[in-house]
Amino acid sequence: VTCRPSAWSGGSSAFHGAAVFLSLSCMRFIRDIHAGKEAAGKPTISFEFFPFKTPEGEETFFGKTLPALMTAGPDYASVTYGAGGSTREKTLEIVERIQNDFGLTTMAHLTCIRHTRAEIDGILDEAANRGIQNILALRGDPPPGENWAQTEGGFEFASELVAHLRERGDFGIGVAGFPEGHIDCTEGRDADWRHLVGKINHGADLVITQIFFDNADYFRLADYLKGQDVAAPLFPGIIPVASAAQIKKFSAMCGATLPEKFASRLDELGDDAEAVREYGIEYATGQCRELLERGAPGLHFYTLNKSKSVLRILDNLGMA
């Protein structure tokens, strides 16, 4: 457990990150956070964020978005790592600030791409120095227009990064799971699921899924993992649809299927942004309710650095 001063008091919705320390915040391994929630019979709720592109985006996030989301009492958060490792420093800075200023345990994403083993160790040393105790270990995606290639002296697979993290012993480890199979896995879904079992057996504590819109895909993967006798919790990744064009782009990029009825309704709503957002909230609420009722260990929201839809969904579920 890493204890750092925290400026977050759970109050103002106009937090400015002032260095006024109100409490001592202890960061924990996410596996321990989940174990506590599970023992209490409650789901683990988490939010994913991405590094900001502008100073204004950063100000809005820390001044409005995150304080609003904190009112829901999340258990932890995660911050993504840009394609090709392009946001390395920013990712660690954001994780550190969320933990120090808001007292929320936060996991840093880390990818293999464009990093040697020595560089990975340097990043991990820096993360540890910043009080970061949880890493989401990923193979990673290349920048747009480039093909994935192993870096000389680096790791080829996420499982190798997981094993390296476990060998170091100072981090909690999360990995990604793909209910429909990884889009780049030419051997197919079953082969990809076997790779996931390998990541868990190499030392992963938990799995967060890629987005999906048919809960049957999640439950098929959950059943498969149970059949392989692996115990890592499988957290469903949920994205509230805010734009039909955006979600079609996302689903094409990651290989997530849009169910026919869902896609047809989005087409019917067309460019009515408010109607699409309301439908997205309604659909995600239904997804989440069924997932929890049928035993999912929690919910991981891809927030897109927004708060309103996520808070509405949690309120619909009686969890906000």
C-alpha positions as CSV (number, residue, x, y, z in Angstrom):
1,V,0.0,0.0,0.0
2,T,1.3,3.4,-1.0
3,C,0.1,6.4,1.1
4,R,0.2,9.9,-0.3
5,P,-1.4,13.2,0.7
6,S,-4.7,13.8,-1.0
7,A,-6.4,17.1,-1.8
8,W,-9.8,15.6,-2.7
9,S,-12.5,16.1,-0.1
10,G,-15.4,14.8,-2.2
11,G,-17.0,18.2,-2.3
12,S,-16.6,21.0,-4.8
13,S,-17.4,20.4,-8.5
14,A,-14.9,23.1,-9.4
15,F,-11.7,21.5,-8.1
16,H,-8.6,23.2,-9.3
17,G,-5.9,20.9,-7.9
18,A,-4.8,23.3,-5.3
19,A,-2.1,21.9,-3.0
20,V,-4.3,21.9,0.1
21,F,-4.0,18.4,1.5
22,L,-7.0,17.3,3.4
23,S,-6.4,13.6,4.0
24,L,-3.9,10.8,3.6
25,S,-4.8,8.6,0.7
26,C,-3.5,5.1,0.5
27,M,-3.2,3.6,-3.0
28,R,-3.9,-0.2,-3.1
29,F,-3.5,-3.1,-5.5
30,I,-6.7,-3.3,-7.5
31,R,-6.9,-7.1,-6.8
32,D,-7.3,-6.2,-3.1
33,I,-9.9,-3.5,-3.8
34,H,-11.9,-6.0,-5.7
35,A,-11.5,-8.7,-3.1
36,G,-12.9,-6.3,-0.5
37,K,-15.9,-5.5,-2.7
38,E,-16.5,-9.1,-3.6
39,A,-16.5,-10.0,0.1
40,A,-19.0,-7.3,0.8
41,G,-21.2,-8.6,-2.1
42,K,-20.8,-5.4,-4.1
43,P,-19.6,-4.9,-7.7
44,T,-16.3,-3.1,-8.5
45,I,-16.9,0.1,-10.5
46,S,-14.1,1.7,-12.5
47,F,-13.6,4.4,-15.1
48,E,-11.2,4.7,-18.0
49,F,-9.7,8.0,-19.2
50,F,-7.4,9.0,-22.0
51,P,-4.7,11.7,-22.0
52,F,-5.9,15.2,-23.0
53,K,-5.1,16.8,-26.3
54,T,-5.3,20.4,-25.1
55,P,-4.7,22.4,-21.9
56,E,-8.4,23.3,-22.0
57,G,-9.3,19.6,-22.0
58,E,-7.1,19.0,-19.0
59,E,-8.7,21.9,-17.1
60,T,-12.2,20.6,-17.9
61,F,-11.3,17.1,-16.9
62,F,-9.8,17.9,-13.5
63,G,-12.1,20.9,-12.8
64,K,-15.5,19.4,-13.8
65,T,-15.5,15.8,-15.2
66,L,-13.5,13.9,-12.6
67,P,-15.1,15.7,-9.6
68,A,-18.5,14.8,-11.1
69,L,-17.6,11.2,-11.5
70,M,-16.1,11.0,-8.0
71,T,-19.6,11.5,-6.6
72,A,-20.4,8.0,-7.8
73,G,-17.8,6.5,-5.5
74,P,-15.6,4.6,-8.1
75,D,-13.3,1.9,-6.8
76,Y,-10.5,2.7,-9.3
77,A,-9.6,4.3,-12.6
78,S,-7.3,3.7,-15.5
79,V,-5.5,5.9,-18.0
80,T,-4.7,4.9,-21.5
81,Y,-1.3,4.9,-23.3
82,G,-1.3,6.4,-26.8
83,A,-0.6,4.4,-30.0
84,G,3.1,3.6,-30.2
85,G,3.7,4.7,-26.7
86,S,3.1,8.3,-27.7
87,T,1.7,9.6,-24.4
88,R,4.1,7.8,-22.0
89,E,4.9,10.8,-19.8
90,K,1.4,12.3,-19.9
91,T,-0.2,9.0,-18.9
92,L,2.0,8.7,-15.7
93,E,1.4,12.4,-14.9
94,I,-2.3,12.0,-15.1
95,V,-2.4,8.8,-13.0
96,E,-0.2,10.5,-10.4
97,R,-2.4,13.5,-10.2
98,I,-5.7,11.5,-10.0
99,Q,-4.2,9.5,-7.1
100,N,-2.6,12.4,-5.2
101,D,-5.4,15.0,-5.8
102,F,-8.4,12.8,-5.7
103,G,-7.3,9.8,-3.6
104,L,-8.5,7.3,-6.3
105,T,-6.3,4.3,-7.0
106,T,-5.5,4.5,-10.7
107,M,-3.9,2.0,-13.1
108,A,-1.5,3.1,-15.9
109,H,-1.7,1.4,-19.2
110,L,1.6,0.2,-20.6
111,T,2.3,-1.2,-24.1
112,C,5.2,-3.3,-25.5
113,I,5.4,-1.4,-28.8
114,R,8.4,0.7,-29.5
115,H,10.0,0.0,-26.1
116,T,13.0,-2.2,-25.3
117,R,13.0,-4.2,-22.1
118,A,15.3,-1.6,-20.5
119,E,13.0,1.2,-21.5
120,I,10.1,-0.7,-20.0
121,D,12.0,-1.0,-16.8
122,G,12.7,2.7,-16.8
123,I,9.0,3.4,-17.2
124,L,8.1,1.1,-14.4
125,D,10.7,2.6,-12.1
126,E,9.2,6.0,-12.8
127,A,5.7,4.7,-12.2
128,A,6.8,3.3,-8.9
129,N,8.5,6.6,-7.9
130,R,5.2,8.3,-8.7
131,G,3.3,6.0,-6.3
132,I,1.7,4.0,-9.1
133,Q,1.0,0.4,-8.1
134,N,-1.2,-1.0,-10.9
135,I,-0.3,-1.6,-14.6
136,L,-2.6,-2.7,-17.5
137,A,-0.2,-4.7,-19.6
138,L,-0.9,-4.5,-23.3
139,R,0.8,-5.5,-26.6
140,G,-0.2,-2.1,-27.9
141,D,-1.2,-0.6,-31.3
142,P,1.1,1.1,-33.8
143,P,0.4,4.7,-34.8
144,P,-2.1,5.0,-37.7
145,G,-0.8,3.9,-41.0
146,E,1.9,1.6,-39.5
147,N,2.1,-2.1,-39.0
148,W,2.8,-3.7,-35.7
149,A,6.4,-4.9,-35.3
150,Q,8.3,-6.2,-32.3
151,T,11.0,-3.7,-31.1
152,E,14.5,-5.2,-31.0
153,G,15.2,-6.0,-27.4
154,G,11.6,-5.7,-26.5
155,F,8.6,-7.9,-25.8
156,E,6.5,-9.4,-28.6
157,F,3.5,-10.4,-26.6
158,A,1.6,-8.9,-23.7
159,S,2.1,-12.2,-21.8
160,E,5.8,-11.5,-21.8
161,L,5.2,-8.1,-20.3
162,V,2.9,-9.7,-17.7
163,A,5.6,-12.2,-16.8
164,H,8.2,-9.4,-16.4
165,L,5.9,-7.4,-14.2
166,R,5.2,-10.5,-12.0
167,E,8.9,-11.2,-11.8
168,R,9.5,-7.6,-10.5
169,G,6.8,-8.2,-8.0
170,D,5.9,-4.6,-7.2
171,F,2.8,-4.0,-9.3
172,G,-0.8,-5.3,-9.6
173,I,-1.4,-6.5,-13.1
174,G,-4.4,-6.1,-15.4
175,V,-4.7,-7.4,-19.0
176,A,-7.2,-6.9,-21.8
177,G,-9.7,-9.6,-22.9
178,F,-11.6,-9.7,-26.2
179,P,-15.1,-11.3,-26.1
180,E,-15.2,-11.5,-29.9
181,G,-11.5,-12.2,-30.2
182,H,-8.7,-9.7,-31.0
183,I,-9.2,-8.2,-34.4
184,D,-5.5,-8.9,-35.3
185,C,-5.6,-12.6,-34.2
186,T,-5.7,-14.4,-37.6
187,E,-6.1,-17.8,-35.9
188,G,-9.5,-16.8,-34.7
189,R,-11.4,-16.2,-31.4
190,D,-10.6,-19.5,-29.7
191,A,-6.9,-19.0,-30.2
192,D,-7.1,-15.4,-28.8
193,W,-8.9,-16.8,-25.8
194,R,-6.1,-19.3,-25.3
195,H,-3.7,-16.4,-25.4
196,L,-5.7,-14.7,-22.6
197,V,-5.4,-17.8,-20.5
198,G,-1.7,-17.6,-21.0
199,K,-1.6,-14.0,-19.8
200,I,-3.5,-14.9,-16.7
201,N,-1.3,-17.9,-16.0
202,H,1.8,-15.6,-16.4
203,G,0.5,-13.6,-13.5
204,A,-2.4,-11.2,-14.4
205,D,-4.7,-10.3,-11.5
206,L,-7.7,-9.2,-13.5
207,V,-9.1,-8.9,-17.0
208,I,-10.9,-5.9,-18.5
209,T,-12.7,-6.6,-21.7
210,Q,-12.8,-4.7,-25.0
211,I,-16.2,-3.0,-25.7
212,F,-19.0,-5.3,-26.8
213,F,-22.7,-4.8,-27.4
214,D,-24.1,-8.3,-27.1
215,N,-23.8,-9.7,-23.6
216,A,-23.8,-13.2,-24.9
217,D,-20.2,-12.5,-26.1
218,Y,-19.1,-11.6,-22.6
219,F,-20.7,-14.7,-21.0
220,R,-19.2,-17.0,-23.6
221,L,-15.8,-15.7,-22.7
222,A,-16.6,-15.9,-18.9
223,D,-17.7,-19.5,-19.3
224,Y,-14.6,-20.4,-21.3
225,L,-12.3,-18.9,-18.6
226,K,-14.2,-20.9,-15.9
227,G,-13.7,-24.0,-17.9
228,Q,-10.0,-23.3,-18.0
229,D,-9.9,-23.1,-14.2
230,V,-8.5,-19.5,-14.1
231,A,-9.7,-17.3,-11.3
232,A,-8.9,-13.7,-12.5
233,P,-12.1,-11.6,-12.5
234,L,-13.4,-10.6,-15.9
235,F,-14.6,-7.0,-15.9
236,P,-16.9,-6.1,-18.7
237,G,-15.9,-2.9,-20.6
238,I,-19.0,-0.7,-21.3
239,I,-19.1,2.4,-23.5
240,P,-22.1,4.7,-23.5
241,V,-22.9,5.5,-27.1
242,A,-22.9,9.3,-27.7
243,S,-22.6,9.4,-31.5
244,A,-23.7,6.8,-34.1
245,A,-20.7,7.7,-36.4
246,Q,-18.3,7.5,-33.5
247,I,-19.4,4.1,-32.2
248,K,-19.4,2.6,-35.8
249,K,-15.8,3.8,-36.1
250,F,-14.8,2.4,-32.7
251,S,-16.4,-0.9,-33.4
252,A,-14.7,-1.2,-36.8
253,M,-11.4,-0.4,-35.2
254,C,-11.6,-3.1,-32.5
255,G,-13.8,-5.7,-34.2
256,A,-16.8,-5.3,-32.0
257,T,-20.1,-6.3,-33.6
258,L,-23.1,-4.0,-33.5
259,P,-26.2,-6.2,-33.1
260,E,-28.7,-5.6,-36.0
261,K,-31.5,-4.2,-33.8
262,F,-29.0,-1.8,-32.0
263,A,-27.5,-0.6,-35.3
264,S,-30.9,-0.2,-36.9
265,R,-32.1,2.0,-34.1
266,L,-29.0,4.2,-34.3
267,D,-29.6,4.6,-38.1
268,E,-33.2,5.6,-37.3
269,L,-32.1,8.3,-34.9
270,G,-29.6,9.6,-37.4
271,D,-28.1,13.0,-36.5
272,D,-30.3,13.6,-33.5
273,A,-27.4,13.7,-31.0
274,E,-29.6,14.0,-27.9
275,A,-31.8,11.1,-29.0
276,V,-28.7,9.0,-29.7
277,R,-27.2,9.8,-26.3
278,E,-30.5,8.9,-24.5
279,Y,-30.7,5.6,-26.4
280,G,-27.0,4.9,-25.6
281,I,-27.8,5.4,-21.9
282,E,-30.9,3.2,-22.1
283,Y,-29.0,0.4,-24.0
284,A,-25.9,0.5,-21.7
285,T,-28.2,0.4,-18.6
286,G,-29.8,-2.7,-19.9
287,Q,-26.4,-4.3,-20.6
288,C,-25.1,-3.4,-17.2
289,R,-28.2,-4.7,-15.4
290,E,-28.1,-8.1,-17.0
291,L,-24.3,-8.4,-16.6
292,L,-24.5,-7.7,-12.9
293,E,-27.6,-9.9,-12.4
294,R,-25.8,-12.8,-14.1
295,G,-22.6,-12.5,-12.0
296,A,-20.2,-10.1,-13.6
297,P,-17.8,-8.9,-10.9
298,G,-18.3,-5.2,-11.7
299,L,-18.3,-2.7,-14.5
300,H,-15.5,-0.8,-16.3
301,F,-16.7,2.3,-18.1
302,Y,-15.0,3.7,-21.2
303,T,-15.9,7.3,-20.3
304,L,-14.3,9.1,-23.2
305,N,-13.5,11.7,-20.6
306,K,-17.2,12.5,-20.1
307,S,-19.3,12.2,-17.0
308,K,-23.0,12.7,-17.8
309,S,-23.9,9.4,-19.5
310,V,-21.9,7.3,-17.1
311,L,-23.5,9.0,-14.1
312,R,-27.0,8.5,-15.6
313,I,-26.4,4.8,-16.2
314,L,-25.1,4.3,-12.6
315,D,-28.1,6.3,-11.3
316,N,-30.5,4.0,-13.3
317,L,-28.8,1.0,-11.7
318,G,-29.2,2.6,-8.2
319,M,-25.4,2.9,-7.9
320,A,-24.8,6.7,-8.1
